[in-house]
Amino acid sequence: MANFITSILFFLFTFLSSSHAIYNVVSLGAKSDGTTDSTKSLLKAWALACSSAKPETIYVPTGRYLLKPVQFRGPCKNRIVVRIDGTLVAPSDYRVLGNSNSWLLFIKVTGLSVIGGNLDARGATYWACKTSGRNCPAGARSITFNYANDVVISGLTSINSQITHVVVNGCSNVMVRGVKIVAPDLSPNTDGIHVQFSSGVTITRSSIKTGDDCVSIGSGTKNLWIDRVSCGPGHGISIGSLAKDKNEQGVQNVTVKDSTLTGTDNGLRIKSWARPSNGFVRGVLYQNIIMNNVKNPILIDQKYCPNNRCPKQSSGVKISQVTYRNIKGTSATQVAVKFDCSSSNPCRGIRLEDVKLTYQKGAVQSSCVNAGGTAGGLVMPADYFFHLVYERNS
Ligand SMILES: *[C@@H]1O[C@H](CO)[C@@H](O)[C@H](O)[C@H]1NC(C)=O
């Protein structure tokens, strides 16, 4: 009883003392019918919340809200929570989003939480345009965070983005938690989450089924933590493509743990163009990963060069200190471990530890070119021991 009274008092106290407003977008004119443009109401809510000296909440109740491309700009005076119980839907004409780069863009905000919410970008007609070979707009990501700090994205569902679903660019201290991303297997370039030029990003307890990378990790990523993520279908968890530019920031300190890949085209991939670059990948730990029928479970590919745009070149990207620990499951191809590193910058400090990958139709194999490192515990494919250039210290 005493407890009960305490909590009531506590509730009343917080209620009366905080007195911060909740900006319900419906009160500001948004319509939950899925066909009336609600963009202005969301912008109005943002303007009110962003200019308030107190922490504020923007609330989107259940229902469907049609939104055009919209930019939520900071800096704001205090923290903002965007709580979404409803679904934000894109206009049916893909061209409305098509050239906007991003459908929902948060930019230069510090202290932002996006809680819940469904995003339906209705990408199918856009993909149809792309696969038909017609001239199509570049496409929009569904939600982008640019130069934002202290961000929480929790419980968001994003379906059928035109291109990448979630982008974290130039940010620090970002928590992505309990996110669900769904796009068809064959939808082009519908990556799940892309991170670049950011540090201190965590992606946890999320499920990502797409037509492209589950998580893609671009240059300038530092201190990235991924755990309890399930991927597939899609192209797996990918660092790269790097060496897009000659002058490029590196990728360092990436951890991928306790995750599962199912039916993906790649598992854990590091990929760079076979072109000059001062980029690097340093300090990557993959641990406790389950592969279910994955095409290239462990892959470093530094010879990436579609359309032969880099003849007779080798990748300048230096890859070192990459550990694969406790990786288990099935490979859909015979070569389960493939390191195809740069001839001018061989991979160093590659470590395999307790890796057990099997192939249904025969002996599982590995292939190592220009790769040096060590191995420990059980390693299957067993031929890995013959292929690796052993290093004493890595
Ligand atoms: C590496 O990143 C993790 C977060 O993923 C962080 O906790 C740790 O401090 C970083 N290590 C270094 C040496 O910066």
Ligand as a Chemical Component Dictionary entry (heavy atoms), coordinates in Angstrom:
data_LIG
# 
_chem_comp.id                   LIG 
_chem_comp.type                 NON-POLYMER 
_chem_comp.pdbx_formal_charge   0 
_chem_comp.three_letter_code    LIG 
# 
loop_
_chem_comp_atom.comp_id 
_chem_comp_atom.atom_id 
_chem_comp_atom.alt_atom_id 
_chem_comp_atom.type_symbol 
_chem_comp_atom.charge 
_chem_comp_atom.model_Cartn_x 
_chem_comp_atom.model_Cartn_y 
_chem_comp_atom.model_Cartn_z 
_chem_comp_atom.pdbx_ordinal 
LIG C1 C1 C 0 35.503 0.208  -29.221 1  
LIG O1 O1 O 0 34.120 0.405  -29.355 2  
LIG C2 C2 C 0 33.361 0.068  -28.216 3  
LIG C3 C3 C 0 31.913 0.261  -28.581 4  
LIG O2 O2 O 0 31.585 -0.587 -29.601 5  
LIG C4 C4 C 0 33.783 0.914  -27.052 6  
LIG O3 O3 O 0 33.077 0.520  -25.903 7  
LIG C5 C5 C 0 35.275 0.763  -26.819 8  
LIG O4 O4 O 0 35.681 1.638  -25.812 9  
LIG C6 C6 C 0 36.025 1.074  -28.100 10 
LIG N1 N1 N 0 37.438 0.811  -27.905 11 
LIG C7 C7 C 0 38.360 1.731  -28.132 12 
LIG C8 C8 C 0 39.762 1.280  -27.905 13 
LIG O5 O5 O 0 38.100 2.867  -28.475 14 
# 
loop_
_chem_comp_bond.comp_id 
_chem_comp_bond.atom_id_1 
_chem_comp_bond.atom_id_2 
_chem_comp_bond.value_order 
_chem_comp_bond.pdbx_ordinal 
LIG C1 O1 SING 1  
LIG C1 C6 SING 2  
LIG O1 C2 SING 3  
LIG C2 C3 SING 4  
LIG C2 C4 SING 5  
LIG C3 O2 SING 6  
LIG C4 O3 SING 7  
LIG C4 C5 SING 8  
LIG C5 O4 SING 9  
LIG C5 C6 SING 10 
LIG C6 N1 SING 11 
LIG N1 C7 SING 12 
LIG C7 C8 SING 13 
LIG C7 O5 DOUB 14 
# 
